[in-house]
Amino acid sequence: MPRVLVADQDPAIRLLLRRCLVKAGHSVRDIEPGAANREESFRQFDLLILDVDLPGQSGSGLIRGIRDCSAIPILALSGRSDEATAIEALKSGADDLIRKPLGTGELVARAENVLRRRAREQGQHVRLEAGSIEIDLWHRRVYSRGVEVRLPAKQHEVLRALAENADRVVSRNELLGRVWGVSDLKRLYYLRQVIRALRRKLEPDPARPQYILTETCIGYRLITQAPARGAGRARGTEPVTK
């Protein structure tokens, strides 16, 4: 489920955008534009939809400030019809611009186009296979041995974070911050419970995981190639109680 941060000065537009994006299958949070340059959790989102028509403030300056600390894709919104506004926003770092009044269908299409383009640029996996596990990130579907597995939101978000970093270690702090919004290790119990649930649903033998591995005291790794049969349990994994 792509995560979208909406920053518009008009509460009615924020509500409109939230409704149409949620209906299209996106997770949405909305804030006022002035809070965007103080937002410390851009990394928790896949797209920023930003109103650049700000009284007493430069929209392009706001975009440049965000670009100084984040590479998040930005879809700019503007009610101005002049070409200069669009050129300034795009040169400042916006990925696309759409004009108000909004056509919600066009906005969703442009937002999804920006997300697809950024995924291709970064070489992200849209569909990933790890043995008998198949993960379709774009359509938010997971399969095990060809059968679709329904996952609650937290389980899917943890699996998605691992899949986006396939074969690399994702730290416990990063997973906690991304999925629960905090990096407090006191909440590590919740992460461990989610990992256990994922193994029960996806691993051929949850007690001897082959794909969702533990890196002791560091984090977790989703590997795309299981160790050869007979090689023993991979180093760094942990048995899982059923």
Backbone as CSV, one residue per row, in Angstrom:
resi,resn,N_x,N_y,N_z,CA_x,CA_y,CA_z,C_x,C_y,C_z
1,MET,0.853,-1.184,0.000,0.000,0.000,0.000,0.889,1.235,0.000
2,PRO,1.012,1.953,-1.149,1.841,3.158,-1.180,1.396,4.163,-0.133
3,ARG,2.360,4.783,0.535,2.077,5.715,1.623,2.273,7.150,1.128
4,VAL,1.234,7.962,1.233,1.241,9.314,0.671,1.065,10.334,1.787
5,LEU,1.897,11.381,1.751,1.786,12.511,2.676,1.242,13.693,1.894
6,VAL,0.082,14.221,2.302,-0.564,15.342,1.622,-0.363,16.602,2.447
7,ALA,0.177,17.659,1.818,0.393,18.934,2.510,-0.280,20.044,1.703
8,ASP,-1.464,20.458,2.150,-2.213,21.515,1.460,-2.814,22.432,2.516
9,GLN,-2.867,23.746,2.200,-3.355,24.715,3.178,-4.866,24.698,3.321
10,ASP,-5.568,24.084,2.370,-7.034,24.052,2.401,-7.511,22.720,2.995
11,PRO,-8.145,22.739,4.178,-8.608,21.486,4.790,-9.569,20.707,3.899
12,ALA,-10.386,21.415,3.112,-11.336,20.738,2.229,-10.608,19.942,1.149
13,ILE,-9.524,20.523,0.620,-8.748,19.813,-0.398,-8.023,18.628,0.224
14,ARG,-7.502,18.808,1.450,-6.847,17.680,2.123,-7.821,16.519,2.294
15,LEU,-9.064,16.843,2.673,-10.074,15.799,2.849,-10.394,15.137,1.513
16,LEU,-10.531,15.937,0.450,-10.816,15.399,-0.877,-9.708,14.450,-1.333
17,LEU,-8.464,14.896,-1.160,-7.337,14.072,-1.581,-7.242,12.791,-0.768
18,ARG,-7.484,12.921,0.527,-7.442,11.726,1.375,-8.460,10.691,0.892
19,ARG,-9.667,11.146,0.619,-10.730,10.222,0.222,-10.414,9.541,-1.107
20,CYS,-9.966,10.311,-2.095,-9.749,9.707,-3.411,-8.514,8.802,-3.411
21,LEU,-7.491,9.146,-2.641,-6.292,8.315,-2.594,-6.526,7.035,-1.799
22,VAL,-7.259,7.136,-0.700,-7.591,5.934,0.074,-8.441,4.995,-0.771
23,LYS,-9.389,5.548,-1.523,-10.237,4.734,-2.395,-9.403,4.018,-3.452
24,ALA,-8.306,4.661,-3.876,-7.427,4.060,-4.888,-6.439,3.074,-4.283
25,GLY,-6.488,2.890,-2.962,-5.644,1.878,-2.334,-4.381,2.396,-1.697
26,HIS,-4.327,3.692,-1.404,-3.142,4.282,-0.789,-3.388,4.567,0.693
27,SER,-2.303,4.540,1.450,-2.344,4.966,2.846,-2.000,6.450,2.884
28,VAL,-2.806,7.270,3.565,-2.667,8.732,3.468,-2.590,9.377,4.847
29,ARG,-1.698,10.352,4.956,-1.657,11.246,6.117,-1.621,12.670,5.578
30,ASP,-2.323,13.612,6.222,-2.303,14.982,5.730,-1.826,15.944,6.811
31,ILE,-1.115,16.987,6.365,-0.581,18.026,7.246,-0.713,19.365,6.533
32,GLU,-0.459,20.462,7.249,-0.413,21.777,6.622,0.947,21.955,5.946
33,PRO,1.027,22.708,4.834,2.293,22.858,4.118,3.431,23.385,4.981
34,GLY,3.113,24.290,5.919,4.166,24.842,6.763,4.858,23.803,7.620
35,ALA,4.185,22.684,7.855,4.782,21.621,8.665,5.675,20.709,7.840
36,ALA,5.612,20.839,6.500,6.359,19.919,5.646,7.864,20.047,5.844
37,ASN,8.366,21.291,6.041,9.810,21.426,6.198,10.276,21.057,7.602
38,ARG,9.307,20.748,8.494,9.674,20.282,9.827,9.374,18.800,9.995
39,GLU,8.805,18.203,8.955,8.439,16.787,9.015,9.703,15.932,9.036
40,GLU,9.873,15.138,10.087,11.096,14.350,10.256,10.930,12.910,9.783
41,SER,9.788,12.584,9.230,9.552,11.188,8.884,9.210,11.009,7.407
42,PHE,9.841,11.814,6.520,9.616,11.638,5.096,9.926,10.209,4.672
43,ARG,10.896,9.595,5.339,11.296,8.240,4.951,10.182,7.225,5.176
44,GLN,9.162,7.597,5.931,8.039,6.690,6.147,7.022,6.754,5.013
45,PHE,7.239,7.683,4.045,6.269,7.874,2.972,6.911,7.628,1.612
46,ASP,6.053,7.296,0.639,6.516,7.034,-0.720,6.303,8.218,-1.644
47,LEU,5.445,9.166,-1.243,5.124,10.301,-2.101,4.642,11.465,-1.250
48,LEU,5.058,12.689,-1.624,4.571,13.916,-0.996,3.781,14.706,-2.028
49,ILE,2.515,15.001,-1.719,1.689,15.880,-2.560,1.664,17.234,-1.861
50,LEU,2.225,18.266,-2.504,2.532,19.525,-1.827,1.916,20.727,-2.525
51,ASP,1.151,21.509,-1.787,0.607,22.779,-2.267,1.740,23.809,-2.287
52,VAL,1.997,24.404,-3.462,3.111,25.362,-3.558,2.617,26.808,-3.623
53,ASP,1.312,27.043,-3.505,0.778,28.409,-3.498,0.629,28.872,-2.051
54,LEU,1.727,29.287,-1.452,1.725,29.611,-0.034,1.819,31.116,0.176
55,PRO,0.916,31.710,0.949,0.978,33.155,1.214,2.224,33.510,2.010
56,GLY,2.998,34.448,1.480,4.180,34.920,2.185,5.327,33.934,2.218
57,GLN,5.270,32.907,1.421,6.328,31.904,1.414,6.518,31.377,-0.002
58,SER,7.744,31.097,-0.345,8.058,30.595,-1.669,7.842,29.087,-1.716
59,GLY,6.947,28.648,-2.610,6.739,27.210,-2.761,7.980,26.504,-3.263
60,SER,8.701,27.156,-4.191,9.930,26.540,-4.705,10.991,26.464,-3.614
61,GLY,11.004,27.470,-2.716,11.951,27.424,-1.603,11.650,26.278,-0.659
62,LEU,10.359,26.017,-0.455,9.956,24.896,0.393,10.392,23.579,-0.239
63,ILE,10.226,23.453,-1.550,10.649,22.231,-2.247,12.150,22.039,-2.109
64,ARG,12.916,23.121,-2.303,14.374,23.005,-2.186,14.779,22.594,-0.770
65,GLY,14.070,23.136,0.237,14.379,22.754,1.611,14.128,21.284,1.861
66,ILE,13.055,20.748,1.280,12.764,19.318,1.426,13.822,18.504,0.700
67,ARG,14.220,18.959,-0.481,15.225,18.233,-1.250,16.574,18.178,-0.534
68,ASP,16.834,19.152,0.332,18.100,19.147,1.073,18.179,17.975,2.043
69,CYS,17.021,17.436,2.459,17.032,16.377,3.466,16.337,15.098,3.016
70,SER,15.707,15.104,1.828,14.953,13.918,1.430,14.854,13.824,-0.086
71,ALA,14.839,12.593,-0.581,14.646,12.331,-2.014,13.226,11.883,-2.305
72,ILE,12.287,12.091,-1.372,10.912,11.661,-1.561,10.336,12.270,-2.841
73,PRO,9.637,11.495,-3.680,8.993,12.074,-4.864,7.971,13.135,-4.450
74,ILE,7.926,14.233,-5.198,7.030,15.343,-4.878,6.123,15.628,-6.064
75,LEU,4.815,15.588,-5.822,3.819,16.025,-6.797,3.284,17.367,-6.312
76,ALA,3.648,18.437,-7.033,3.268,19.786,-6.619,1.848,20.114,-7.085
77,LEU,1.133,20.916,-6.261,-0.204,21.396,-6.599,-0.155,22.920,-6.708
78,SER,-0.807,23.485,-7.733,-0.832,24.942,-7.879,-2.117,25.368,-8.570
79,GLY,-2.678,26.484,-8.083,-3.852,27.070,-8.723,-3.474,28.123,-9.740
80,ARG,-2.196,28.359,-9.918,-1.743,29.372,-10.878,-1.615,28.750,-12.259
81,SER,-1.965,29.529,-13.255,-1.967,29.013,-14.623,-0.711,29.383,-15.408
82,ASP,0.154,30.239,-14.831,1.322,30.697,-15.579,2.379,29.591,-15.666
83,GLU,3.065,29.593,-16.778,4.099,28.582,-17.024,5.263,28.717,-16.056
84,ALA,5.549,29.939,-15.627,6.696,30.177,-14.761,6.586,29.408,-13.441
85,THR,5.361,29.318,-12.905,5.161,28.590,-11.642,5.535,27.126,-11.803
86,ALA,5.094,26.511,-12.900,5.409,25.107,-13.146,6.912,24.912,-13.336
87,ILE,7.534,25.788,-14.110,8.969,25.664,-14.372,9.760,25.796,-13.073
88,GLU,9.373,26.765,-12.241,10.080,26.985,-10.977,9.947,25.782,-10.053
89,ALA,8.743,25.213,-9.971,8.533,24.049,-9.106,9.349,22.859,-9.586
90,LEU,9.348,22.609,-10.888,10.070,21.467,-11.433,11.580,21.640,-11.301
91,LYS,12.066,22.866,-11.528,13.498,23.110,-11.370,13.938,22.991,-9.919
92,SER,13.025,23.263,-8.993,13.365,23.197,-7.565,13.421,21.762,-7.049
93,GLY,12.855,20.818,-7.822,12.952,19.426,-7.405,11.649,18.659,-7.402
94,ALA,10.532,19.297,-7.813,9.270,18.558,-7.908,9.348,17.568,-9.065
95,ASP,8.707,16.420,-8.905,8.706,15.404,-9.959,7.608,15.650,-10.986
96,ASP,6.554,16.338,-10.579,5.448,16.644,-11.487,4.625,17.745,-10.840
97,LEU,3.748,18.365,-11.634,2.870,19.416,-11.118,1.489,19.241,-11.719
98,ILE,0.463,19.419,-10.902,-0.918,19.365,-11.360,-1.625,20.635,-10.900
99,ARG,-2.477,21.171,-11.752,-3.107,22.457,-11.463,-4.485,22.266,-10.833
100,LYS,-4.818,23.200,-9.950,-6.166,23.259,-9.376,-7.056,24.078,-10.308
101,PRO,-8.359,23.848,-10.349,-9.101,22.865,-9.554,-8.748,21.438,-9.962
102,LEU,-8.807,20.548,-8.994,-8.299,19.205,-9.170,-9.306,18.283,-9.846
103,GLY,-8.814,17.485,-10.765,-9.556,16.335,-11.253,-8.995,15.138,-10.505
104,THR,-9.800,14.523,-9.641,-9.253,13.483,-8.757,-8.714,12.280,-9.533
105,GLY,-9.366,11.941,-10.642,-8.872,10.825,-11.438,-7.490,11.103,-11.994
106,GLU,-7.305,12.333,-12.517,-5.995,12.710,-13.050,-4.957,12.736,-11.934
107,LEU,-5.323,13.255,-10.761,-4.367,13.320,-9.665,-3.880,11.934,-9.262
108,VAL,-4.813,10.975,-9.116,-4.416,9.610,-8.742,-3.521,9.012,-9.815
109,ALA,-3.866,9.234,-11.096,-3.060,8.682,-12.188,-1.657,9.274,-12.185
110,ARG,-1.548,10.586,-11.984,-0.231,11.222,-11.957,0.583,10.766,-10.745
111,ALA,-0.088,10.631,-9.592,0.605,10.178,-8.387,1.178,8.782,-8.596
112,GLU,0.378,7.895,-9.165,0.849,6.527,-9.373,1.938,6.469,-10.439
113,ASN,1.873,7.363,-11.424,2.924,7.422,-12.436,4.245,7.858,-11.816
114,VAL,4.199,8.858,-10.915,5.420,9.300,-10.227,6.002,8.159,-9.388
115,LEU,5.136,7.428,-8.689,5.604,6.310,-7.870,6.253,5.229,-8.720
116,ARG,5.638,4.878,-9.851,6.222,3.854,-10.726,7.557,4.309,-11.296
117,ARG,7.616,5.568,-11.720,8.853,6.080,-12.313,9.984,6.079,-11.301
118,ARG,9.712,6.502,-10.072,10.756,6.526,-9.055,11.215,5.095,-8.713
119,ALA,10.266,4.161,-8.669,10.626,2.770,-8.389,11.567,2.229,-9.465
120,ARG,11.270,2.555,-10.744,12.141,2.096,-11.830,13.513,2.740,-11.737
121,GLU,13.551,4.034,-11.431,14.825,4.749,-11.333,15.711,4.159,-10.238
122,GLN,15.086,3.761,-9.145,15.845,3.229,-8.015,16.067,1.734,-8.121
123,GLY,15.554,1.130,-9.194,15.740,-0.296,-9.384,15.046,-1.135,-8.341
124,GLN,13.960,-0.633,-7.783,13.253,-1.378,-6.758,12.496,-2.547,-7.383
125,HIS,12.397,-3.612,-6.611,11.615,-4.760,-7.049,10.132,-4.417,-6.947
126,VAL,9.394,-4.621,-8.051,7.952,-4.492,-7.994,7.353,-5.856,-7.653
127,ARG,8.000,-6.919,-8.117,7.587,-8.284,-7.796,8.837,-9.069,-7.438
128,LEU,8.809,-9.735,-6.317,9.989,-10.425,-5.797,9.636,-11.863,-5.473
129,GLU,10.560,-12.783,-5.785,10.388,-14.183,-5.442,11.508,-14.620,-4.516
130,ALA,11.123,-15.314,-3.462,12.094,-15.904,-2.534,11.646,-17.345,-2.312
131,GLY,12.200,-18.258,-3.111,11.759,-19.637,-3.032,10.294,-19.753,-3.408
132,SER,9.485,-20.315,-2.522,8.053,-20.492,-2.782,7.242,-19.245,-2.410
133,ILE,7.923,-18.178,-1.948,7.248,-16.943,-1.557,7.286,-15.953,-2.717
134,GLU,6.150,-15.373,-3.073,6.071,-14.332,-4.091,5.452,-13.087,-3.465
135,ILE,6.105,-11.940,-3.682,5.637,-10.689,-3.093,5.425,-9.685,-4.214
136,ASP,4.182,-9.260,-4.386,3.817,-8.255,-5.379,3.624,-6.940,-4.634
137,LEU,4.670,-6.101,-4.644,4.644,-4.868,-3.861,3.612,-3.882,-4.397
138,TRP,3.481,-3.794,-5.721,2.599,-2.779,-6.288,1.143,-3.077,-5.975
139,HIS,0.748,-4.350,-6.095,-0.648,-4.717,-5.860,-0.904,-5.191,-4.433
140,ARG,0.140,-5.169,-3.602,0.021,-5.522,-2.188,-0.542,-6.936,-2.009
141,ARG,0.076,-7.879,-2.725,-0.342,-9.272,-2.621,0.859,-10.149,-2.299
142,VAL,0.615,-11.190,-1.510,1.667,-12.117,-1.116,1.169,-13.539,-1.357
143,TYR,2.045,-14.364,-1.913,1.687,-15.746,-2.210,2.717,-16.689,-1.588
144,SER,2.248,-17.823,-1.138,3.127,-18.888,-0.651,2.719,-20.184,-1.343
145,ARG,3.665,-20.762,-2.097,3.405,-21.976,-2.874,2.183,-21.797,-3.779
146,GLY,2.083,-20.595,-4.364,1.045,-20.308,-5.331,-0.300,-19.908,-4.756
147,VAL,-0.442,-19.913,-3.449,-1.707,-19.578,-2.795,-1.580,-18.200,-2.137
148,GLU,-2.550,-17.324,-2.388,-2.481,-15.990,-1.799,-2.640,-16.074,-0.285
149,VAL,-1.780,-15.320,0.408,-1.798,-15.270,1.869,-2.231,-13.869,2.282
150,ARG,-3.279,-13.777,3.069,-3.759,-12.485,3.550,-2.965,-12.086,4.777
151,LEU,-2.398,-10.894,4.747,-1.587,-10.415,5.866,-2.202,-9.153,6.453
152,PRO,-2.287,-9.046,7.786,-2.681,-7.778,8.417,-1.674,-6.680,8.066
153,ALA,-2.069,-5.431,8.293,-1.267,-4.287,7.859,0.165,-4.318,8.388
154,LYS,0.352,-4.577,9.681,1.700,-4.545,10.253,2.577,-5.630,9.651
155,GLN,2.015,-6.830,9.469,2.792,-7.917,8.881,3.193,-7.573,7.447
156,HIS,2.253,-6.985,6.694,2.581,-6.631,5.319,3.663,-5.545,5.272
157,GLU,3.582,-4.546,6.150,4.558,-3.462,6.122,5.956,-3.954,6.487
158,VAL,6.049,-4.878,7.449,7.360,-5.441,7.793,7.906,-6.234,6.612
159,LEU,7.066,-7.075,5.997,7.507,-7.863,4.851,7.896,-6.966,3.689
160,ARG,7.135,-5.900,3.484,7.468,-4.967,2.413,8.834,-4.328,2.644
161,ALA,9.104,-3.907,3.878,10.400,-3.295,4.189,11.534,-4.269,3.919
162,LEU,11.338,-5.528,4.258,12.364,-6.543,4.004,12.520,-6.795,2.506
163,ALA,11.382,-6.842,1.787,11.429,-7.110,0.350,12.105,-5.972,-0.409
164,GLU,11.862,-4.733,0.011,12.485,-3.592,-0.664,13.991,-3.566,-0.437
165,ASN,14.448,-4.307,0.559,15.888,-4.391,0.852,16.338,-5.847,0.774
166,ALA,15.806,-6.581,-0.198,16.062,-8.022,-0.310,17.554,-8.323,-0.284
167,ASP,17.903,-9.353,0.486,19.281,-9.836,0.648,20.155,-8.875,1.450
168,ARG,19.566,-7.823,2.001,20.307,-6.920,2.866,19.656,-6.895,4.242
169,VAL,20.453,-6.597,5.253,19.933,-6.545,6.620,19.162,-5.248,6.815
170,VAL,17.972,-5.357,7.413,17.198,-4.181,7.814,17.216,-4.154,9.342
171,SER,17.707,-3.074,9.913,17.880,-3.016,11.364,16.546,-3.005,12.094
172,ARG,16.579,-3.422,13.334,15.370,-3.399,14.160,14.860,-1.976,14.314
173,ASN,15.772,-1.021,14.518,15.366,0.385,14.672,14.633,0.891,13.436
174,GLU,15.153,0.528,12.245,14.528,0.986,11.016,13.133,0.388,10.862
175,LEU,12.979,-0.888,11.164,11.675,-1.531,11.050,10.676,-0.938,12.046
176,LEU,11.122,-0.717,13.275,10.235,-0.132,14.281,9.809,1.277,13.881
177,GLY,10.759,2.068,13.393,10.439,3.433,12.987,9.501,3.483,11.803
178,ARG,9.729,2.607,10.847,8.921,2.624,9.627,7.507,2.098,9.858
179,VAL,7.386,1.023,10.613,6.083,0.358,10.752,5.286,0.893,11.934
180,TRP,5.975,1.192,13.050,5.263,1.653,14.248,5.465,3.144,14.508
181,GLY,6.341,3.790,13.731,6.556,5.224,13.891,7.477,5.591,15.030
182,VAL,8.085,4.588,15.677,9.030,4.836,16.766,10.179,3.851,16.621
183,SER,11.323,4.190,17.197,12.461,3.263,17.193,12.786,2.817,18.614
184,ASP,11.761,2.809,19.461,11.911,2.429,20.863,12.045,0.910,20.957
185,LEU,13.214,0.444,21.400,13.445,-0.996,21.472,12.548,-1.674,22.497
186,LYS,11.868,-0.883,23.345,10.915,-1.490,24.264,9.758,-2.140,23.494
187,ARG,9.574,-1.709,22.229,8.507,-2.275,21.413,9.010,-3.425,20.544
188,LEU,10.212,-3.881,20.804,10.786,-4.956,20.012,9.930,-6.214,20.059
189,TYR,9.199,-6.397,21.146,8.324,-7.559,21.280,7.329,-7.620,20.134
190,TYR,6.759,-6.460,19.727,5.779,-6.436,18.655,6.418,-6.879,17.333
191,LEU,7.638,-6.400,17.080,8.338,-6.779,15.856,8.600,-8.281,15.832
192,ARG,9.032,-8.829,16.952,9.304,-10.264,17.003,8.035,-11.076,16.764
193,GLN,6.917,-10.600,17.307,5.654,-11.301,17.093,5.269,-11.303,15.616
194,VAL,5.496,-10.184,14.934,5.181,-10.092,13.509,6.082,-11.032,12.707
195,ILE,7.366,-11.054,13.025,8.299,-11.947,12.322,7.879,-13.400,12.499
196,ARG,7.497,-13.775,13.716,7.046,-15.146,13.968,5.808,-15.475,13.148
197,ALA,4.881,-14.525,13.080,3.652,-14.748,12.313,3.964,-14.908,10.827
198,LEU,4.868,-14.086,10.300,5.252,-14.192,8.892,5.884,-15.543,8.602
199,ARG,6.731,-16.014,9.506,7.358,-17.320,9.290,6.336,-18.450,9.315
200,ARG,5.387,-18.343,10.231,4.358,-19.385,10.290,3.557,-19.447,8.987
201,LYS,3.312,-18.280,8.381,2.472,-18.228,7.188,3.234,-18.506,5.898
202,LEU,4.548,-18.219,5.874,5.274,-18.223,4.612,6.400,-19.245,4.509
203,GLU,7.037,-19.570,5.618,8.182,-20.480,5.567,7.720,-21.934,5.417
204,PRO,8.434,-22.748,4.635,8.121,-24.180,4.564,8.190,-24.846,5.932
205,ASP,9.185,-24.471,6.741,9.329,-24.983,8.106,9.584,-23.781,9.018
206,PRO,8.539,-23.242,9.657,8.713,-22.025,10.462,9.753,-22.167,11.566
207,ALA,9.961,-23.391,12.083,10.931,-23.578,13.153,12.365,-23.512,12.640
208,ARG,12.547,-23.686,11.328,13.880,-23.608,10.717,13.780,-22.711,9.482
209,PRO,13.618,-21.409,9.690,13.366,-20.484,8.572,14.499,-20.466,7.552
210,GLN,14.108,-20.412,6.300,15.081,-20.364,5.208,15.169,-18.996,4.548
211,TYR,14.122,-18.186,4.661,14.078,-16.935,3.904,14.022,-15.691,4.790
212,ILE,13.260,-15.724,5.873,13.185,-14.574,6.775,14.122,-14.863,7.940
213,LEU,15.331,-14.340,7.850,16.398,-14.695,8.777,16.660,-13.580,9.791
214,THR,17.129,-13.992,10.941,17.500,-13.048,12.003,18.999,-12.800,11.963
215,GLU,19.382,-11.546,12.005,20.785,-11.167,12.213,20.882,-10.740,13.672
216,THR,21.462,-11.579,14.493,21.421,-11.416,15.936,21.852,-10.024,16.380
217,CYS,20.995,-9.414,17.194,21.235,-8.078,17.786,21.285,-6.962,16.748
218,ILE,20.952,-7.260,15.486,20.993,-6.232,14.443,19.613,-6.026,13.835
219,GLY,19.061,-7.087,13.234,17.787,-6.944,12.558,17.410,-8.207,11.829
220,TYR,16.824,-8.041,10.636,16.315,-9.182,9.875,16.666,-9.009,8.408
221,ARG,16.663,-10.152,7.709,17.022,-10.159,6.291,16.089,-11.112,5.546
222,LEU,15.555,-10.661,4.400,14.817,-11.551,3.514,15.763,-11.955,2.400
223,ILE,16.077,-13.230,2.324,17.000,-13.681,1.289,16.222,-14.336,0.159
224,THR,16.719,-14.176,-1.057,16.029,-14.703,-2.229,16.527,-16.075,-2.634
225,GLN,17.622,-16.524,-2.038,18.148,-17.855,-2.321,18.338,-18.584,-1.008
226,ALA,17.578,-19.663,-0.789,17.706,-20.436,0.442,18.997,-21.240,0.417
227,PRO,19.600,-21.536,1.588,20.793,-22.377,1.620,20.492,-23.766,1.112
228,ALA,21.517,-24.434,0.585,21.342,-25.779,0.054,20.812,-26.717,1.130
229,ARG,19.959,-27.649,0.713,19.401,-28.607,1.660,20.530,-29.420,2.289
230,GLY,20.468,-29.597,3.587,21.506,-30.344,4.280,22.620,-29.472,4.812
231,ALA,22.566,-28.159,4.470,23.627,-27.271,4.938,23.373,-26.804,6.350
232,GLY,22.197,-27.148,6.912,21.902,-26.727,8.281,21.225,-25.384,8.301
233,ARG,20.760,-25.011,9.461,20.063,-23.742,9.603,21.019,-22.586,9.400
234,ALA,20.603,-21.602,8.615,21.483,-20.481,8.286,21.913,-19.756,9.558
235,ARG,23.158,-19.304,9.567,23.684,-18.584,10.726,22.870,-17.321,10.942
236,GLY,22.554,-17.056,12.206,21.826,-15.830,12.531,20.329,-16.003,12.574
237,THR,19.819,-17.201,12.236,18.382,-17.380,12.350,18.050,-17.816,13.746
238,GLU,16.783,-17.788,14.092,16.369,-18.188,15.415,15.153,-19.095,15.303
239,PRO,15.087,-20.131,16.122,13.905,-20.992,16.065,12.673,-20.210,16.473
240,VAL,11.537,-20.645,15.945,10.290,-19.935,16.195,9.328,-20.882,16.873
241,THR,8.769,-20.449,17.997,7.757,-21.257,18.667,6.438,-21.077,17.969
242,LYS,5.702,-22.134,17.790,4.427,-22.070,17.090,3.322,-21.753,18.078
